[in-house]
Amino acid sequence: MTLAGLGTSNDYQGMTLRINVEAEAVQASHEAYKDAWNITNLPAGVEVWGEEENPV
């Protein structure tokens, strides 16, 4: 479903959109994802984040 701002009609005025999300997280460092999800590599575009690599 896409709501395109001004291009969306008033049909959705006062309506509620509910999205149910189921998520699971695991520590990426120390390759914990390998045991938790039984995979050998992180998905494309997912990188391990660390304080030294990505300072705030």
QUIJOTA-V811990 format. One record per residue. N is the residue number from 1. RES is the residue in one small letter. PHI is phi in whole degrees, 0 to 359 (999 if undefined). OMEGA is omega in radians with two decimals (none if undefined). Layout:
BEGIN
[[N & RES & PHI & OMEGA] [N & RES & PHI & OMEGA]]
END
This chain:
BEGIN
[[1 & m & 999 & 3.10] [2 & t & 231 & 3.01] [3 & l & 249 & -3.00] [4 & a & 261 & 3.05] [5 & g & 51 & -3.09] [6 & l & 294 & 3.13] [7 & g & 279 & -3.14] [8 & t & 266 & -3.12] [9 & s & 287 & 3.14] [10 & n & 282 & 3.13] [11 & d & 302 & -3.10] [12 & y & 261 & -3.14] [13 & q & 302 & 3.10] [14 & g & 77 & -3.13] [15 & m & 274 & 3.11] [16 & t & 241 & 3.06] [17 & l & 250 & 3.12] [18 & r & 250 & 3.10] [19 & i & 236 & 3.09] [20 & n & 265 & -3.11] [21 & v & 239 & 3.02] [22 & e & 245 & -3.06] [23 & a & 228 & 3.08] [24 & e & 223 & -3.13] [25 & a & 233 & 3.09] [26 & v & 213 & 3.13] [27 & q & 298 & -3.12] [28 & a & 276 & 3.14] [29 & s & 290 & -3.11] [30 & h & 61 & 3.07] [31 & e & 55 & 3.13] [32 & a & 297 & 3.13] [33 & y & 300 & -3.12] [34 & k & 298 & 3.13] [35 & d & 284 & -3.06] [36 & a & 293 & -3.04] [37 & w & 245 & 3.10] [38 & n & 55 & 3.07] [39 & i & 234 & -3.11] [40 & t & 261 & -3.13] [41 & n & 221 & 3.03] [42 & l & 290 & 3.11] [43 & p & 300 & 3.12] [44 & a & 305 & 3.11] [45 & g & 88 & 3.12] [46 & v & 258 & -3.10] [47 & e & 236 & 3.04] [48 & v & 288 & -3.11] [49 & w & 254 & 3.10] [50 & g & 216 & -3.12] [51 & e & 303 & -3.09] [52 & e & 292 & -3.09] [53 & e & 281 & -3.04] [54 & n & 227 & -3.12] [55 & p & 296 & -3.12] [56 & v & 284 & none]]
END
